[in-house]
Structure formats: C-alpha cells, structure tokens
Amino acid sequence: FLSRSHSDFQEKTTKWTCRMKFREIPTAALILGVNVTDHDLTFRGLSDVLQDSITPYVALLEAKDCPGIKNLMQKLMGQLMNCDIEVDSLEDEDCVQVSQNRIRCSMPSLVSWYENVTKKTDSETPSKKRNSSSRHWQSPPVVVIFKDMESFTTKVLQDFIVISSQHIHELPLVLIFGIATSPMIIHRLLPHSVSSLLCIELFQSLSCKEHLSTIVDKLLLTSQFPFKLGEKVLQVLINIFLYHDFSVQNFIKGFQLCIVEHFYSQPLSVLCCHLVDLKKRVYSLSHDQCENIRRLPSFRRYVEKQESGKQIALLTNDNFLKEETEKLLEDLHVYHENYVSILRCLHVFTSSLPKYPLGKQIRELHCACLENQVWETEEYESSLQLARMLNKTDLVSMLQQCVEILMSSSGKEFDKTVEKLKEFLTQFQNLEASQERDVSVSSQKELQKKTDLYHLQKVRNSRSEVAGGVLLGFFNSTLLIFLFVLGWFFSLYYQLLLPSIFFHQNQALKCDGGGISNKAPDICIVYKLHLECGRLINLVDWLEAFSTVVMASEEPNADAASSDQVDDIIHARFIRAVSELELLGFIKPSKQKTDHVARLTWGGC
C-alpha cells in the first residue's frame, strides 16, 4: 500500500493527479484488536520494516504526547529530523532546534525541509537509477503513524488532516491509524468534511488468539524444546490471556518467568536439555542429585512397579540409577515427539466437528490431554459420535493429512500406522469401485426382493458406515497406542460388513450380486439388514427380513409343530444378534415407539 501510494507521487500518474485534485491523503486503517499492550511492539516492528525497505521518514505519534496541534507538529518534525526536543525546553514553543538553526514547527517548514533533504540525496547519487527494488525511492513518502488513534482528541486530528491536505501536492504524506476497536471510529471522530480528505484502505492484523496459538504451536507442541508446561501452569497463563488482557507479550513474559523459576528452584532442571547433551549431564550427576531423583514421586511410582532386585539397585547404586535415568529420559523425548504427532492427527478430526467438543484450537486439545486421559472423557465420546457423521470425502482428506503428519515425524514408531492408514485409503477406493459394480449387478436381478432390498440400500449407505469405521479405528487405535491403548473399531465394521474376508476367505459366506449368505454369522446378517433402514427400525420387519435370509435355502416344512419350533429358534437367534449390536453401540431402544430401536450410526434415510 505504501509503495503504491508513493509511486503515484513519484510518477505523477493520472490517478495521483485526480487524488490531488480532491486533496486526499492516502491512509491505512490498521485494525490491531483490543490487545493494546502489544500495539507498541507491532508499530516498532512496522517502523523498522518501513525504514529498511520503503522510507527513512517514519514518525510514531501517541495521544499522550499530542494534546494540541503544536505539540503534534513538534513531535512530528523532531522525529523526522532525528532530534527529540521537548516543547518546555525551548524559548519558542512553535520551533525545534536542529544544530544551531531553529526551524518553525509548521507544515510549510516541513515541506521545505523535505525538499532540501531529497534534493541533497539526489545530488549525492545523480547517476543512480531508482526503482521499486531500491532501499529508498527518489521521493520517499513521509509516514505518520497514529499509534492509538481512538485516544487522540477530535480537534487535533481534524486540524492536522486539514492542514496536511493543503500541502499533499508538495509532500508525499501517508497516514497510518492504529485502531483497537472498529474502523467506524474514524467516522465517529471525524466529520464528513474531514474524513472525505482521506483515501482510506483497511488492513486487518491477525487476531491475538492466532498469535497465541502460534506461540503454543512453536514452543510447546514440538520436540525441539524439552521444557514443557504442566496443565495448571499453562491453564493459568491462558486464562490470564483470555480473561484479562489478550496480551501476547504478557503471555511470553509469563512463560519466561516459568522457565526462570524452574531452572532456578529445581536442582534436577539440569536434565531438562536436548537429547545430544543428555548422556553427559546424567553421568555428571552428584550423589545428592541422585538422591533428589529418588525422592521424586514419579520415580517412586516407577520403582514400586519393578521387581525386588531392580528396586534395590535403583535405590542404592548410583551408576545403575544413572543408566536407568538415561533410558527413561530418552523414552520421554520419544514420547514427546510421538505425542505431538498424534495430537496433530487428532486435531485434524476434532477441529472440524460441530460444536467442537475437544476445542477448535490445538492448544485447547493439548490442555484437555494434559488435564485428563482424554479418551476417557465425555467430550471424546461425543467426538466419536459426531465423527460417525463425517462423509467419505472429508474422511479421506483427513486421513491423507494424518499420513503426511506421521510421515514427517522423525521416529520410526509410525511406519506401521502409516501403512495401515494407506491401506484404509486403498480400501476406500476399492469399496467405491465394488459398489459401482454392485449397482450394475443388482439392476439385472429381481429375485430375492427382500434380501436385495437391503443390498440396494447398502450401496448407498456402506460408504458412510465403513468411512465412520475407519475414523473410529484411527481414533481408538493410533491415538491410544501413544496416549495409550489399541482400538478395534475399523476391524469390527469390516467383520460385520464383509465376514468372508475375516473367516479365512470362506467361500460359503459369499453371495453373488452382493446378497447375504445364510451361512454368515447372525450378527452380520442383522447388521447388514439394519443398513436399509432409517433412523428408527421396526423390530417386527427386521425379524421378518432376518427370517427370510436365514430360511432362504431351507425347504418348506409341513409339520406345524416343527415349524413353530424353528420360528422360536430363529426368534432367539435374532434377539441375541440384536442385543450384541446394542452392546456394541450400533442401536439403542427408542423412547418414541416401543416396538422400534434407534440407529446410532449415520447413513440411513
């Protein structure tokens, strides 16, 4: 923006001429947010960047230093001329002193000074061709930054803008308004006759919450730095940030204080180091430091789990203790790396769920993991329920992101996990291809209408069901390997949907056209039949369809007593299979209708 505005002045383009006709001052309205304590650092950084690449003439003004227009002009010219002279130190309040000369604080004086400075610069380098890649242009702009625009009095702003607009054709002035609230404040402070003299362009900085997330991501969610914050300390710092000042600087200062306090007060903080320095530091521990290790509650819990001989060695032999400490700390480094990778994978899924049960930001998920065993919380269970509703496209995209995250990890612990995820993705593709074939086959067959009815619905629903299975399998296997238990959901879904694969490729369980073999386990038959239904399933219809599949290859039996007995057996088998589905969480009793059950998996009508 600054380059474009001052290039117009340099080249005297039609756009610049038109703007000069209306005496408009190019103005950047920079929305920084309510974290006012961070604004000073932002503007100092901005000033340094401008002076390095755009212009040497940058002035930063604060409302407390500019109660009147005279004070403002004095501060402005003092900064531009690299002299900082207070008004009270001068005999004439309307002047600043440069060397032995006294310059009157006025806009004509500023214009005259600018012309002399730029002419002097040009005469020093007459042959040098200036372009946009030069450090400074031939006629660099004069940038005036109002750091806290809302705090300036209306009269000071109005007077300065009106005076500046009268000299804009002589001085390439650019204004930057630092705004904490809303750009509408410009029109509240300035009447239309004054605001119309500004050619305003809005700029929105990143929110302070995004900056906080970046800090947490770069400092805590990495294995590069061994220093970690505990749940309570981290939560205190975040709460101060969210409920007090939104200051990223204060969060950093609090983090620095934690580091100082830890390394000053903890004798064993010497072991909080990079892996390459670990061995040297461990073996240089004194006897007293070894005793400090033995007094740690976490170490005591570790010793209690060991066999008696190892317990004695850990408590009496310093060399053995050092060897064991080195191994444990190396394992801790590996754990931190694995933890961060799995946390990022879990965040890929949970950050897209409705209502964000585990938080939208990764720092929220990190705090949840520090506070509790996250897989045992209600929020995690809620996430699993919502995850079943994700469609195939989103799931494939998420799984691909997880593959990239795990492949970028330096550890080899994820090799098998990555292979498994790639298998899932391949199975998705194969499943979709098989569904397309099933559609063409089913369209040619009209026999076994009741058994084919569930099949036609399966073509539509199985994609979502298996997709949900993959997601649950990932959460409850990969996540709990390193956070720490291996799950079973993906295999369960496939066992229910494709039993022939898991029973040693049993050909008797296969059926042409995608139908169900009556040789399949009862739970597989019941599971497939329930896929054709909507949210509520009529138990009577479900039993009738189950009986049709089970009796598909049986010859009609004329013996009524025998037939009733067979019906009772089929009824019992059906009840047991439905109970197993309920136990596994696929269905639950419905409160709306007593003879119905409700589906808990997504994909129905």
N, C-alpha and C positions, 0 to 999 in steps of 0.2 A: 504494500500500500504506500509506504513512504517512498520507495523507489519510483513508483508510477507517478505519484503526485509531484515529485521534484523533477522528474524527467519532462513533464509537461511544461514546467517553468523553464527548464533548460532549453527546450526546443521551440518554445513559443508556439505550440500547436493550436489548431482551431478550438479544441476542447479547452485548452488553457485560456485562450482569448475570451471564450464565452463565459468561463467561470470568473475571469477577472472583471468582465462587464457587470456581473452581479456581485462582485467583491466577496466571493465565497472563499472561506478558509477551509482547506482540507482538514478534516477532524476524524480521528479514530476514537470511537467509544469502546473502551476495553472493559468488558464485564468480568470481574475477577471473583465475585462471590463475597460471602459475609466473613470470611477468614481474614479480617483486616490486618491482623498482626503479621500475616505473610506477604502483604502487598509491597512493603518496603523492599524485601528481598527480590520480589518479582521485578520491580521497577529498576532496581540497581542492576540486575542482570540484563534487563532490556536496554538500559542505558549503555552498558558495556558493549553489547552486541551492535547497537547503532553506531557507536563511536568507532568500532572496529571496521564496519562494513559500509555505512551509509554517510554519516556526517560527524564531524568533530563538535558540532554545535548543538548540545543537548542540555536542557535545563530542567531540573526536577523541583517543582514548587509544592509546598504544603500550606494548607489553610492557616495553620497557626502562625506562619511567618508572613502572611499576606493579609493583614486586617484591612488594608487600604490599597488603592491603585499605586500610590507612591512606593509603598513597601514592596509590592509585587514587581514593579519595574526595577527597583533597586536590586532585589534578589535575582531577577532575570538577567540583568546586564552584568551583575557581579559574577554569576556562574559562567556566563558565556565568555567573559573576558578573563576568566580564571583568577578572579580576585574575590575574596569573601570579606566584605566590609559592612559592618552594621551601621544602620542609619544614625544611631546615637553617637557614633564616633566621628561624625562629620559635622562641620560647621553648617553646611547647606544640605538639608535633607533631600534635596532633589538631585544630588550629584553622587557619583562614585569616583574614586581616585585610582588612576592607572599610572604607575610610576610617579612622575612629577606632574602629570596632567590631570585635570579634573574634567570629567565628562558628565554632562547633564543627563539625568535619567528620564529620557523621553523616547518616543518611537522614532522621530527623525534622527536622533543621535544614534539609535541602534541601527537604523538603515545606513547611515553614513559610515558607522564602524564596519558593518558587514561589507559594504562596497570596497572599503580600503583593504580589509583583510583578504577578500577574494582576489582583488587586483594584485596584491602583493604575492599571493600564492601563484597566480598565473604568470607573473613576471619572473618568478624563480624557476619555473619549468615551462618555458614558452614552447618548446618543441614536443612536449609530451602530449600525446593524444589521449584524451579522457574518454572512457566508455563505462558501461554498466559494471564491468568487472574490476574497475579501478577501486582502490581503497576508498577514495573520496572523489566525488564528481567535481566538475569545474565550479559549479554554483550549488554547493550542498545546501540542503534545507536547514532551517532553524527549527528544531523540535522542542516544543514546550510541553512538559508532562505535568498535568494537574493530578497529583497522586491520590488525593481524596476529594474528588470533585464535589460530592454532596456537602462537604463541610465548608466550602467557600461561600462567602456571602454573595447574594444575588447582584448587588451593585458592583462589586469588584469584578465579577465575571462579565457582566454586561459592559462595563467601561472598557475592559481590556479587549473584548471581542470587537466592539465598535471601533475603537482606535486602530486595532490591528487590521481590520478590513479596509480601512482607508489607505493603508500602505502595502497591501498584499501584492500589488503590481511591482513593487520595488524590493520586497523582502519575501523569499520563499518560506513562509511560516507554515508549520504544521502543528496542530494541537493533538494531544492525547489525553483523553479524560479517563481517569481510573474510577470505575463505578462498582460499588459493592452490592447495590440492590437491583435496580431496573433501569434500562435506558430511558424510560419515561421521565426520570428525574431531570433530564436535560430540558424538557419542555415545561416541567413544573418550575424550574429555577429561572428559565429564560423566556421572556415574551416572544411571540412570533416574529416581531420585527428584528429581534436579535438572533434567534435560532435560525432564521432564514439566511443569515450571513455565514452559516456553517454548512459545509458539504460533508455530511456525517456518514461514516461507514461503521457498522457494528462488528465487533470481534468478541468471541466468547472463549474464555480460557477453560481448560479442563476443570472439573469440579474438584474441590478439596478431597472428597471421598475417593476419587480416582487416583489422586496423588498418594493418599494413604494406602490404597490397595497396591500401588506400585512399590511403595517402600516395604510393605509386608512381603510382597512377592520377591523382591530383590534381596532382602536381608534375612528374612525368616524362612521362607519357603525355598530354600536352597541348601545344598550340602556344602557349598563353598565356604560358609562361615559356621564354625562349630558352636558359637554362642547362640543359645535358644532361650526364649522367654517362656516361663510357665504360664498356665492358664489364668491364674488370678492376676498376675502382674500385667499380662497382655490385655486382659479384660479391663483392668483399671485404666491403662493408657488409652484404650479405645473409647471407654466411657467418658473420660475427660475430653477427648476429641469430639465425640458425637454430641455430648450434652453440655459442653462448656464453651469452647472457643473455636472449634473447627480448624485449629492451627496445626499445620503440618510441622512447622518449626518447633512448636512446643512438644509435639509427639516425638520428634527426633531428639530433643533435649532430654525428655523423659527416658528414652531408650538409652541415650548416652549415660545418664545417671545410673541406670540399671547395670550397665557394663562396668562403670567405675566402682559401684558398690560391690558387685560380685567379685571383681578381681582384687579389691582392697580388703574385703572382710572374709573371704573364703580361702583358707590355706591350700585347698586342693584345686583352686582355679588354674593352677599351673598346667593341669591336664586338659583344660579347655583350649585345644590347639589344633592345628592342621595335622592330618594323618602322617605326613612326612616327618613331623617333629615329635610324634607320639612316643616312639620307642626310646629315644634319647631321654625324654623327660620322665618317662616311667621308671627307667633304671637309675635315674639320678635321685629318686625319692629317698628321703632320710627315714630312719626308724619311726620318728614321731609322725611323719606324714603317712607312713604305712598304718600306724595306729589310728590316724584320722579316717583312713579308708575303712578300717574295721568297725569304726563307730557309726558309719553311715547306715541309716535304716534300710536303704535299698540293698546294701551289701549284706546286712544281717539276714534279710529275707532270702537272699541268694544262698548264703551259707547253710541256712536251715534246710534247704532242698537237696543238699549234697549228701553223699554217703559219709560215714563217720571218719574214715581215713582222710578224705579230702578236706573235711571240716577242720581237723586238727592241723593239717598243713597250712590251710588258709589263715588260721588264727595264730600260728606260731612261727612259720617260716616266711621271712620277708621276701626272699628270692622267688619262692613259689607264688606268693601273693602278687608280686610284680608281673610274673609271667601270665597269671590269670587275669590281672587287671588290663594288661595289654590286649589280650584276646577279647575281653569284654568291651573295651573301648573301640577296638576295630569293628566289632559287631555293631556297636552303637552308630558308628559312622555309616556302615552299610544300611542299617535300619533307617537312618535319616534320609538317605538317598532314595531308598525304596518307598518310604512313607510319602515323600513329596511327589513321586511319580504317580502312585496310586491315588493320592489326594487330588491331583490334577485330573486324573481319569474320572474319578467320582464326580468332580465338579462339572465336567463336561455334560454329564447326565442331569445332575440335580439343578444346575443353573437354568435349565430350560423348562422345568416343571411348573405347573400352575401353583401360585401362592408361595413358591419357594420354601418348602418345609425345612430344608437344611441351609437356607440362605441363598441369596443371589450372588454375593461376592465370595471369593475363595477364602478370604480371611474369616468370614462367618463360619464356613465349613471347618476351617482349621481350628477355630475356637471350640466348636462342637466336639471335634475329635479329641482335643486336649481335656475337655471337661468330663467326658464320659466315654465309655465304649460305644461308639456311635451306632454300631449295628444292633444294639440292644434298646435304642431309644424309639419312642413313638414316632418321632419325625422321620426316622429312617424307614420304619414300616409304612408310614404314609407315602414316602417317596417311592417305595416299591409298588404300592397300589397305583400311584399315578403313572409310574413308568410303564405299566401294562397298557396304557392308553396311547403310547407313542406309536406313530406309524412307521412303516418299514423304511421309508426314505430317510427320516430323521435318525432312526437307529443305525442304519448303515453309515451315515455321515459321522455319527458319534463314535461308532466302533473304529472307523478309519482314523479319527482324531486320536483315539486311545492307542491305536497301533503306532502312530507317529510319536506320541509321548513316550511310550515304553521303549521304542527303538532308539530314541535319543538318550535314554538312560545309559550310563556307562557300565552298570552292573550286568551280569550275565543271568541273574535270577529270573529275568522276564523272558528269556528266549522261548521257553515252552509256552508261556502265556501268549506271547505274540503269535506263535504258530497256531495256538488254539483259536485266537481271535480271527486269524486269517482263514482258518477252517470254517468258522461261523459265517464269514463273509462269502466264502465259496458256496456253502450250503444254502445261503440265501439265494444266490444266483441259480443254483441247481433246482431249488424248490420252485422258484418262479417259472423256470423252463418246464418243469414237470407239470405245474399247474396249467400251463398253456396246452400241453399235450392232453391233460385230463379233460379239459373243456371240449376238445375236438372228439375225444372218445365218448364222453358222456352224451354228446349231442346225437351220436349214432345209435345209442342204446336206450330202449324204453322199457326193458324188463326190470323186474325187482324195483318197482317205483318207490316203495317205502325206503329201501336201503339206498337207492340212488338219490333220494331227496336230501339226505344228509350230505351226500357226496357233492352235489351241486352247491350246497351252501358252504361246504368245506373249501371249495375252490376259492370262494370269496373270503373266507374267514381265516384259513390256516396260515396265511401270510402274516396276519397280525398276531396270531397266537404264538407262532414259532418265534416271531420277532420279539414279543414280550419275553419268551423263554430265554432268548439269547441275552437280553438285558438283565434279567434276574440272575441268570447264570454268571454273568460278568460281575454283578454286584456281590453276589454271595459266594463266589469262588475266588476271583482275582483279588477283590478288596480284602476279604477275610483271610487270605493267605498271609498278607503282610499286616493286617490290622486285627485278627489272625485266625481264621477258620476257612476251610474249603467247602464251598456250597455244591448244590446238586440240581438246581432248577432247570438248566438247559437240557441235561440228560433226561430229566423227568418228562418234559414236554415231548421230546422226540420219542421216548419209550411209549408214551401214551398214543402218539400220533402215528408212529411207524414202528410197531412192535417187531416186525420181521427182521429189522436191522439189528436189534439187540438180542434176539433169540437165535444167534448163530445162523443168520440168513435163512431161517426156516421157511421153506417154500410154501408150506401149508398155510402160513399166515398171510400170504399174498393173495390178492384177488384182482382179476382183470377189470379194467375200467375204473380203478380206484375204489371199488366196493370194499365191504368188510367181510373178512372170513369169520365163520362162526367158530373157528379154532382159536381165534385171538383171545387173550385174557378178558374177562368180563369188564374190568375197569377200562380197558382200551375201547371196547365196544360202546360202553356207556359214555366215555369221554367224546368219542367221535360223533355219537348221536346228539350230544348236547350242543355241538358246534352249530347245528342247523337252527337252533332256537334263538329267540331274542333274549331280553333281559330276564324275563320270567319263563320258567319251564314247567309245563303241565306234567305232573308225575304220571298220570294215567296214560297220556300219549307217549311219554318216554318209555314206560314199561311195555306198551304195545309194540313200539318200534324195536325195543330190545328183544322181546319175544320173537318178533318176525325174523330178526337176524339170527338168533340162536337156533331157531327151528327151521331155518331156510333149507337145510339138506335132510331134514327128518321126514320120514314117510307119515302120512296121516294115520292116526291110531283110533280105531273104532271103540276101544274099551273106555267107557266114560270114567270109571274109577281110576284107571291108569292115567287117563288124560288129566284128570284133576290133580293127581299126584305130581305129574310132570309140571303142571302150572304152578303148584306150590313150590317146587324146587327152583323153577325159573324166577318166581317172585322173590324167593330168599336170596338167590344169586344177585338179582337186581338191587335189592335193598343193601346188601353188603357192598356192592360196587359203588352205589350212590354214597354210602357212608364213608367209603375211602376217599371219594372225590371231595366230600365235605371236609374230611380231616386234612386233606392236602390244600384246602383253601380255594378250590375252584367254584364252589357253590355254598350257599347258606340258606337256611329256612326263610321263607318270605312271610313278612307280617301282613302283607296286603291280602294274600289268598292262602288259605291253609293247605290246599292241595297243590301248591306250586313251590318251587325253590327259585332263588335268585342267583344269576350268574355273577361271579366276581372277576371274571376275565373279560377283556374287551374284544369286540369283533362281531357281536350279534347284531340283529336287525334293530 
